[in-house]
Amino acid sequence: MWGIVTVTLLIAYGNGFRYALVRAFDSFGRSAVVAWPGQTSEQAGGERAGRRVRFELADLEAIRQEATLVRYASLESCRRVPWPTPTEPSTSPCAASIRNTDHSRRGAG
């Protein structure tokens, strides 16, 4: 919700900023769809409410086989990993992805 509010406020600053935002979104891709893992809000399929949902390699393969209008699909994961330091423990983000060899995020759209 805060993301929508923020974008709305920034667009209110004027057409110049709106133009910059539109260009930034267009650079990601006009027809790109992003799905994030989360958790169930209701009980469904015999599973309890609040169960964590994560995407797996089998989900990626199912999309590639069954969603015939999808040209490119990739699985990406980002987690915080422990990073030892001399003074105190810390964490750092670590990202990994499985992608088609002929596609990059910049080329989506």
C-alpha positions in Angstrom: 0.0 0.0 0.0 2.8 2.5 0.9 4.3 1.9 -2.5 1.1 3.0 -4.3 0.8 6.0 -2.0 4.4 7.0 -2.6 4.1 6.7 -6.4 0.9 8.8 -6.3 2.6 11.5 -4.3 5.6 11.6 -6.5 3.5 11.8 -9.6 1.7 14.8 -8.0 5.0 16.7 -8.1 4.6 17.3 -11.8 4.9 16.0 -15.4 8.7 16.0 -15.4 8.8 13.5 -12.5 5.9 11.5 -14.0 7.9 11.2 -17.2 10.9 9.9 -15.3 8.8 7.4 -13.5 7.1 6.1 -16.6 10.5 5.7 -18.3 11.8 3.8 -15.3 8.8 1.4 -15.3 9.1 1.0 -19.1 12.7 0.0 -18.8 11.6 -3.0 -16.7 9.1 -4.1 -19.4 5.6 -3.2 -20.5 4.3 -6.8 -20.1 6.4 -8.1 -17.3 4.7 -9.9 -14.4 6.4 -10.4 -11.0 5.1 -12.7 -8.3 6.5 -12.9 -4.8 6.2 -15.7 -2.3 4.1 -15.1 0.7 1.7 -17.0 2.9 -1.9 -18.1 2.7 -4.5 -15.9 4.3 -7.2 -18.6 4.4 -7.4 -22.4 4.8 -7.4 -24.0 1.3 -6.8 -27.5 -0.1 -6.5 -29.1 3.3 -3.7 -26.8 4.3 -3.8 -24.4 7.3 -4.1 -20.7 7.0 -0.8 -18.8 7.3 1.2 -21.5 5.5 4.3 -20.1 3.8 4.2 -20.3 0.0 7.5 -20.5 -1.9 8.2 -21.0 -5.6 10.2 -24.0 -6.6 11.8 -25.3 -9.7 8.7 -27.4 -10.4 6.6 -24.2 -10.5 8.9 -22.7 -13.0 8.7 -25.8 -15.2 4.9 -25.8 -14.9 4.7 -22.2 -16.1 7.0 -22.9 -19.0 4.9 -25.9 -20.1 1.4 -24.8 -19.4 1.4 -21.0 -19.9 1.8 -20.9 -23.6 1.6 -17.1 -23.8 4.5 -16.6 -21.5 7.7 -16.1 -23.5 10.2 -16.0 -20.7 10.1 -17.2 -17.1 12.8 -17.2 -14.4 13.0 -18.1 -10.8 14.9 -15.7 -8.6 15.7 -16.0 -4.9 17.1 -13.4 -2.5 17.9 -14.2 1.1 20.0 -12.6 3.8 23.0 -14.7 4.7 25.2 -14.5 7.8 28.4 -12.6 7.3 30.9 -12.8 10.2 32.7 -9.6 11.1 35.4 -9.1 13.8 33.1 -6.9 16.0 29.6 -8.3 15.6 27.6 -10.8 13.4 26.0 -9.2 10.4 23.9 -10.3 7.4 24.1 -9.5 3.7 21.7 -10.0 0.8 22.5 -12.8 -1.6 20.6 -13.2 -4.9 20.5 -16.1 -7.3 18.4 -16.8 -10.4 17.5 -19.5 -12.9 16.9 -17.9 -16.3 16.6 -18.7 -19.9 20.0 -18.4 -21.6 18.6 -16.2 -24.3 16.9 -13.7 -22.0 17.7 -11.1 -19.4 15.4 -8.9 -17.3 16.4 -5.8 -19.3 15.1 -7.5 -22.5 11.6 -8.3 -21.0 8.7 -6.7 -22.8 
